[in-house]
Amino acid sequence: MFVDTAKVTINAGKGGDGYISFRREIFVAKGGPDGGDGGRGGDIIFVADSGLNTLIDFRYQPELKATDGGAGFKSNCHGADGDDLRVKVPVGTVVRKNGEVIADFTKNGQEIVIAKGGDGGFGNQHFKSSVRQTPKMAEKGEPGDSFEAELELKLLADVGLVGFPNAGKSTFLSVVSNARPEIADYAFTTLTPNLGVAAVDDGSLLIADIPGLIEGASEGKGLGDTFLRHVDRTSVLLHLVDVYSNNIAADYKTIRDELKKYNPELAERPEVIAITKIDGLDEDIVKMQADELKKVAGDTPIFTISSVAHIGIKEVLRELRRRVEESKKVTELIEDEDDEIQTISLSKEKIAESWKVDRFEENDEVYFVVTGEKIEKFARRTDFGNYEAENRLRYIMKKLGIERELHRRGAEGDSVIRIGDNELTLLEQ
């Protein structure tokens, strides 16, 4: 069964909690802190595998979870790190989080960390100082990334077959490759995309048969928008048109319009046209249909073929191969130019350290919300309810300049400060 979309819940491992402990030895009256750190939570890593061609496994495994890190222990023992979870996905898989693309798998063996495990919390050994000899605090392990991921499979192929239902796409694919799509003399025989490899002289082409499109496909009519996603990844389009069409030019324009509505870039994709099913037809009729098509196709090359009779097949494949090679050269040139473009942006460190303070009023009560990657990370690892841990967080806010901004925005000692899912007062009460 071919499945090209799926939703899956992602849960990276939680970091282990730090440990609170003090050395207890016979001849050491006051042993120092020796609580160990928690282990790091496991990551979730997706790996592209060219041996897969469907997302069906995710329908039966809708939740992916890496293992948590172990808690620290006495005698400075570090908690065990959680095991990473490695998940195979088909080449061509796009992963989205809240609609935003976070991973795009285009090569076999490509690995991307989809969700990072949480860092382990520090044990109390880290918090000893000249003024704090017996720290009774340790950090909590940080939660791992957790979200619902949307997976979409876009077939990666050199050539995408497009055209009206029953235009002869499946027959063409079955003749030029080892693919065996369902073929019958009625529309919408193909309900799922098919892939086949066609031999061309000393090379080959990977060809995708996209289910037949109809007018309104870009808006979902006839499941068209479901199938059009697979055209996105093809280098060249082979547009098949039935020679028996009553209005061959209008049929061609309809499909072109649907491709353009779905993605304007598809209108610029290299294209080859093949008029199909010419076997047994008078040459004058075939020429008349080709001439009608030339009026709307411009300089696009037009071939007349019969898949069943193997007429014109080799010529079409050679033209497709030439177009694919040209397309790949252009893509490589664009990528090289992109690599040379220099951009000025904040460093990752600067972005992590940035923060923001917002003031809110609710039912005559004022509270402040602090956001920022670094300060939120510290808050997640704070053991709220432990006064030493909360005071450490207050000290960090002071060092980062957040405390001063809170005062500037009108915060007082008993003002409520919210950071992530937790809150504390500006000063210890």
N, C-alpha and C positions, 0 to 999 in steps of 0.2 A: 504493500500500500504506500502510495506517495503522499507524504505530508510536508507542506512547505511553510507552515506557520505553527508556532507553539508558544505557550506561556509557561514559565517555570519560576518557582520561588527559589531565590538564591540566599543562602545563609552561610557566610564564612564563619570560621571558628572564633569564639570569644577568647580573649587573652586570659591567662590564669591570674588569680589574685596574688598580690604580694603577701608575705607572711610576717607576723609580729612575733619575735622571739628574742630571748636574751641568753647569753652564754651562762651555763651553770656548771662550774668546775669546783672541785674540792678546795684548791688553793687560790682560787680567784674569787674574792669576796663580792666584787661587783663586776660581773661579766658584761661586756658591751653588747649592743644589738647584733643579732646574727640571723635575722629573718631573710630568707631567700626570695628571689624574684619569681614572678609567675612566668610560665611559658607562653610563647606566642601562639595565637590561634591559626589554624590552617587556612591557606588561600584556596580559592576555587579557580582553576585554570582550564580554559578551553583550548583544545588542540585540534587543528584542522586535519581531517583524514580524507584523502581522495577516494578511499574505498567505501565511503558512505554517500548516499544520494537522497536521503530523506530524514526528516526530523521526527519520525514516528516514535522513536524511543522516548522522547520527551513527553509524549502523550501518556505513557505508562509510568513515567517517573517525573511527576510534576514538581518535585521538591529536591533540591540539591543542597547538601549540608556537609561542610568540612568539620573536622573534630576540633574541640576546644583545647586550649592550652592547659596544662596542669598547674595547680597552685604551687607557690613556693613552700619551703619547709625550713625548719630550724637548721642550724649549722651551715647557713649560707647555701642551702641546697636549692638549686634552680629547678622550677617546674618543667616538665616535659613539654616540648613544642607540639602543637597539634599537627596531624598529618594533612598535607595538601590533598585536595580532591581534583583529579585530572579527568576531564570529560571530553570525549571525542565528538566533534561536530563535522558535518559535511563542508567541503570547500565551497565557498559561496554564501556561507551563513553570515547574516548581519545580526548583531545583538543590540537591542535598544533598552534604555532605562528612562522611564518617563518620557518616551517618545524621542529621546536623543540617542544617536548612535554612539556606542562606547566601544564597539569592536566590529571589525570587518575582515573576514577571513578569505583571503584571495590566493593563498599558496598552501600546498600540502606541507604538513609539519609545522605550520605557523602556530605559535603559542602566545596567548594573551591572558594575563591575570584579570579575570572578570570581577572578582570580589576579594579584597584583602582581609586577612585575618587581623583581629585586634592585637595590639601590643600587650604583653604581660605587664602587670603592675610591679612597681619596685617594692621590695621588702624594706623593713624598717632599718636595715643596715645602711641604707642610703641617706637617712635623715639625721644621722648623728652629727653634731657640731659642737663648738666650744661652749655654747650656751645651752645646748640640748643634748645631754649625755644619754638619756634613756627615752628616745622617741617611741611613743606608743601609737604609732600610726604606720600604715602601709597603703599603697595604692591598690585600687581595684583594677582588675583586668579590663581592657577596653573591648567593647562589643565589636564583632566583625561586621563587615558590610552586609546589609540585608535589604533586599528589594525584590520586586517582581520583574523579571526580564522578559522581553518580547523577542522571540527568535523568528527570523524570516530567512528562508532559503531562496537565493536567486541563482539560477543555474549559470555556471561559467562556461561559455561556449564561444567558439570562433564565429559561428554562423547561426543566426536565428531565423527559422522559417516562419513567415507571417502570411496571412491571407484569409479570405473568407472560408467558412466551414466547407469541406468537401472540395477544396481547390487542388488537392493532390499532394499535400504536405507529407502525410504519413506514408503514402506510396513512394514518394521520392526518397524519404529517409530509409525505408526498408530496402530499396534498390541499391543505394550508394553506401550503406553501412551494414553492420551486424545487428542493428536494432530491429525489433519485431513489434512495432506498434499495431494496435487493432485497426483493421481496415475494412470498411464496408461502404456501400453505395447510398449513404444518407449522411445528413449534416450532424456535426458534433459527435463523430465517432471517438475522437481523442478527447478525453476528459482530464488527462494529466499530461504534463510535458514529458517528452521522451528524448533521450540522448543517444547519439550514434557517432561512431568514428568512421569517416570516409577516407579511403586511400586515394591520394592524388599524386600521380607520378612517383617521385621519391619521398613524398611527405604525406601528411594527413591533416584532416580538418575535424574538429569536434563540432557536431551540428545538433542543435536543439529544435525539436518540433514543438512549437507553441500551439495549444488548442485554438481552433478557428475563432477569429474575431468577427464581430458584427457591429453595425452602427449603434453607438451608445456604449461600446465596451469600456471606454475610459471612465464612464460613470457607474460601471458595475453590471451593465446589461449583459446577460449571457455569461456571467462570471468573468467578463473580460478583464476587469481591473485586477482580478486574482491572478490571471495568467500573464498580464502585461509586465509584471515585475521581472519576469524571466528574460524579457527582451533587453532590460537595462544593461546587462552584463555582456551582451554579444558585441563582437567587433564589427560585424557586417550583417546586414539583413538581406535575405533572399525572399523577395516578394513573389509569391506564386499566384497567378491569375488564371482562372478557368477559361479556355478558349471558347467554350460554349456560352459564355456570359452574354446576356442581351444588351448590356451596356458596359463594356469592358473598361472604358475610361472612368465611368462613375464608380465602378467597384474599386478600382485602384485608388481613386481619390478618397473614397470613404475610409479605407484602411489607413491611408496616410494621415488623414485628419484625426483619426482616433489615436494614432501613435503620437501625434503632435500635442493633442489635448492632454494625454497622460503624462508626457515628459517632452517639452519643446526640444530638448537635446536630441531626441530620437529622429527628429526631422533632418538633422545634420549628419546622422549616421550613414556611412557608406552603404549603398544599396545596389543590388542586382535584381532585375526582373526576369521571371521565367513564365512564359505562356505555356500552360500544361495541356495534356491530353490531345496532342495534335495528330496522333496516329489515326489513319483512316480518313482524315479530312482533306478536302481539296486545298492545294497550295494557295490558290487565290483567296480563299476564305481566311486562311491563317495569316496571309500578308495583310488582308484588309483589317483584321483585328489588331495586328502589330502596328499598323499605321495609325489606327485610332488611339492606341496607347501612347505612341510617340508624341502626340499632340499635347499630352498632359505630363509626360514623364521627363521631358527635357532631354538632357544629355545622359540620363541613366541608361546603361546598357541593357538591351532587351534580347533574350534568347527564346527560342521556341523549342519545346522539349516534349518527349513522351517517356515517362518513367517505365511504363510497362514494356515499350518497344526499345528502350535504351537509346532513344534518339536525342542527341544534343546534350547528354548528361556529362560527358567528359569535358566539353567546352565550358559548361557552366561551372563545374568544379575548379577548373584551371583559373577562370576569372575570379571566382570566390577566393582562391588561395592567394592570387596576386593582390586582391583588395585587403585581405587579412594581413598580409606581410606589410603593406603600406601603412595600414592602420597602426600596427604595432610599432613601426618606426616613428610615427608621429607621437604616439603615447610616450615612448622613451625620450623623445626630444623635449616634450612638455615637462616630464618629470625631472630631467636634467636642468631645465631652466628654473623650475621651482626650487631646486636645491641651492641654486646660486643666489636666490633672493634673500637678502638679509632683513630681519625684522627686529625691532626694538620692543622689548616687553619686560615686565617685571620678572625677576628670577623666582624660582619656586619657593626659595626661602622667604623672599619678601611677601609673596602672596600668602604663605602660611602664617606669617606674623601679623598680617593686616587684621583689623577688627573694626567693629561698628557698634555704637551704643544708640539705642532707640528708647524714647520715653513714651509711656502709655498711661492713660487714665481710664479706670473702669470702676463704676459704682463709687465715685468720689475717692477711689484709692489710686495712688500713683505707684507704678513699678517700672523697672528698667530691664531691657533685654539686651544682652551682650552676645554678639555673634562674631565668629571668626574661626578659621580652621584650627589654629594653635590653642587658643583659649578654650575652645569647645573640647578639644582632645584632653587638656588638663582636667576639665570638669568631669568628663566621662570616667576618668581614673581616680576621682576624688571620692573618698568614703564619707559621704554626707552624713552628719550626725556625730562624727568624730571631730571634736573641736580643733584638735591639732591639724587634721587634714583640711578642714575648712579654712583655718588661718593660713595654711600654706597657699591655698588657692587665692586668698585675699592678697598675700604677699606677691604672688605672680601677677595679679591684676595691677598692683602698684608698680612693679618693675616694667610692665608693658605700657604704662601710661593710661590704663583704663580707669583706674581710681580717680585720677585728676579729671578726666572727661566726665565721669559720673558726677563729681562735685560741681563741675561747670554746668551740667544739665539740671542741677538742683537736687541731687541725691543727698540724703542725710544718713547718719549712722544707722538708723533703723529702717532705711529704705530697702525694699525687696529687690534683689538682683536675680534675674533668671538667665541661666546659661544652659542651653539645650533643654533637657527634661528636668533639670534640677534648679533649686533656688536657695539663696542664702541672703542674709542681711549684709549691708556694706561693711559694718563693723560688728565684732563679736558682741552679742547682747548678754 
